[in-house]
Amino acid sequence: MFKKILVNKKVKDNINHITSKFPEADIFSIDQEDDIYDHIENPREAKKILHLSYLPGKFIKSCPGTDKSYRCCQYYIINEMTNCPLDCSYCILQFYLELPVITYYLNIDQMLKELKDLANQYPCRIIRVGTGELTDSLALDKYFGTNSNIIREVESLPNVIFEVKTKTDKVDHLLSIAGERAVFSWSVNPKEIISGEEHLTASLHVRLKAMEKVLQTSAKIGFHFDPIVFFDNWKNGYQQLI
């Protein structure tokens, strides 16, 4: 998994609950983000470096509409982590994010407070919020437990619906707490695209098996046909997928 763990010197939390899960990783203290590049020997190996820090800004933001002609659905995103251990060839994160390593933010209490404040700000409105904008929601969640904390918090916030988005099958650790206001969503594509472009992700068959597990709970499932890819035999491929 991770070969190195870089800890920002501002971090005061006890991080043993994270570092103990990666016993083979070397741990380093860094003064600032620029120091991260000193630890990257090979850019292709950058995702095997975990950076632990505090998020200086807000965790919860409005979904960034990319065109003014879109009708906004007023979705909110939670950026609990940046970068993704999966390796999809078309992934915009590999061009958009400045830091190539995986950064996890430890100030989770702030995130949960922001979620509660948002729910209290709009008590008469259904609020849709989700992780998975700058990472895969579940690829590393069994190590960090962020979504577990959010799902439990949402139990006390009756106007919030919480969604995780993934291309993995890593749902087992959440099944026992998955309530009716939790949504497990999968990005899906024809088998040709998954095998050829969505590297290190779960196969379509494995994703479907994970969906079956979620359907045994009171949680809901969702599908994201994102991106839709043009390829030879695309029409038949998407018909078979659907």
Residue pairs with C-beta under 8 A, 6 or more apart in sequence:
1 22
1 24
1 25
1 48
2 22
2 25
2 48
2 49
2 50
2 102
3 24
3 25
3 26
3 45
3 48
3 49
4 25
4 26
4 27
4 28
4 39
4 48
4 49
4 50
5 18
5 19
5 22
5 25
5 26
5 27
5 28
5 49
5 50
5 51
5 52
6 28
6 29
6 30
6 35
6 36
6 39
6 49
6 50
6 51
6 52
6 101
7 15
7 27
7 28
7 29
7 30
7 52
7 53
8 29
8 30
8 32
8 33
8 51
8 52
8 53
8 54
9 29
9 30
9 31
10 53
10 54
11 52
11 53
11 54
11 106
13 106
15 52
15 106
18 52
18 104
18 143
18 144
19 25
19 27
21 143
22 50
22 143
25 50
28 39
30 36
30 39
33 53
33 99
36 49
36 51
36 99
36 101
39 49
40 46
40 49
40 100
40 101
43 100
46 100
46 101
47 83
47 84
47 85
47 87
47 100
47 101
47 102
49 101
49 102
50 101
50 102
50 103
50 104
51 99
51 101
51 102
51 103
51 104
52 103
52 104
52 106
53 103
53 104
53 105
53 106
54 105
54 106
54 107
55 79
55 105
55 107
55 110
55 111
58 114
59 78
59 79
59 80
59 105
59 110
59 111
59 114
60 76
60 77
60 78
60 111
60 114
60 115
60 118
60 129
61 76
61 77
61 79
62 72
62 74
62 75
62 76
62 77
63 72
63 73
63 74
63 75
63 76
63 77
63 133
65 72
73 128
74 128
75 128
75 129
75 130
76 118
76 127
76 128
76 129
76 130
77 129
77 130
77 131
77 132
77 133
78 111
78 115
78 129
78 130
78 131
78 133
78 150
79 105
79 131
79 133
79 134
80 104
80 105
80 108
80 111
80 131
80 135
80 144
80 146
81 102
81 103
81 104
81 105
81 134
81 135
81 140
81 144
81 146
82 93
82 97
82 99
82 102
82 103
82 134
82 135
83 93
83 97
83 99
83 100
83 101
83 102
83 103
83 134
83 135
84 91
84 93
84 102
84 134
84 135
84 136
84 139
85 102
85 136
85 139
85 140
85 200
86 136
86 139
86 167
86 168
86 198
86 199
86 200
86 201
87 199
87 200
88 167
88 197
88 198
88 199
88 201
89 197
89 198
89 199
90 197
90 227
90 229
93 134
93 135
97 134
102 135
102 140
104 140
104 144
105 111
108 146
108 149
111 146
111 150
112 149
112 150
112 153
115 129
115 150
115 153
115 154
115 157
115 160
116 153
116 156
116 157
118 127
118 129
118 160
119 127
119 157
119 159
119 160
122 159
123 159
124 159
125 159
126 159
126 160
126 161
127 159
127 160
127 161
128 161
128 163
129 160
129 161
129 162
129 163
130 137
130 162
130 163
130 164
130 165
130 183
130 185
131 137
131 146
131 147
131 150
131 163
131 164
131 165
132 163
132 164
132 165
132 166
132 185
136 165
136 166
136 167
136 168
137 147
137 164
137 165
137 166
138 147
138 164
138 166
138 168
138 170
138 171
138 174
139 166
139 167
139 168
139 170
141 147
141 148
141 164
141 170
141 173
141 174
142 170
142 172
142 173
145 173
147 164
147 174
148 173
148 174
148 177
150 162
151 162
151 174
151 177
151 178
151 179
151 182
152 177
154 160
154 161
154 162
154 179
154 181
154 182
155 179
155 181
158 181
160 181
161 181
161 183
162 181
162 182
162 183
163 182
163 183
163 184
163 185
163 222
164 174
164 182
164 183
164 184
164 185
165 185
165 186
165 187
165 224
166 184
166 185
166 186
166 187
167 186
167 187
167 198
167 201
167 202
167 207
168 201
168 202
168 207
168 210
169 202
169 206
169 207
169 209
169 210
170 210
171 184
171 210
171 213
171 214
172 213
174 182
174 184
175 213
175 214
175 216
175 217
178 184
178 214
178 217
178 218
178 219
179 217
179 218
179 219
180 218
180 219
180 220
182 219
182 220
183 219
183 220
183 221
183 222
184 210
184 211
184 214
184 219
184 220
184 221
184 222
185 221
185 222
185 223
185 224
186 207
186 210
186 211
186 221
186 222
186 223
186 224
187 224
187 225
187 226
188 204
188 207
188 223
188 224
188 225
188 241
189 197
189 198
189 204
189 225
189 227
189 228
189 229
189 241
190 204
190 229
190 231
190 234
190 237
190 238
190 240
190 241
191 203
191 204
191 237
191 240
191 241
192 231
192 233
192 237
193 229
193 231
193 237
194 201
194 203
194 204
195 203
197 229
202 210
204 241
211 221
214 221
215 221
228 238
231 237
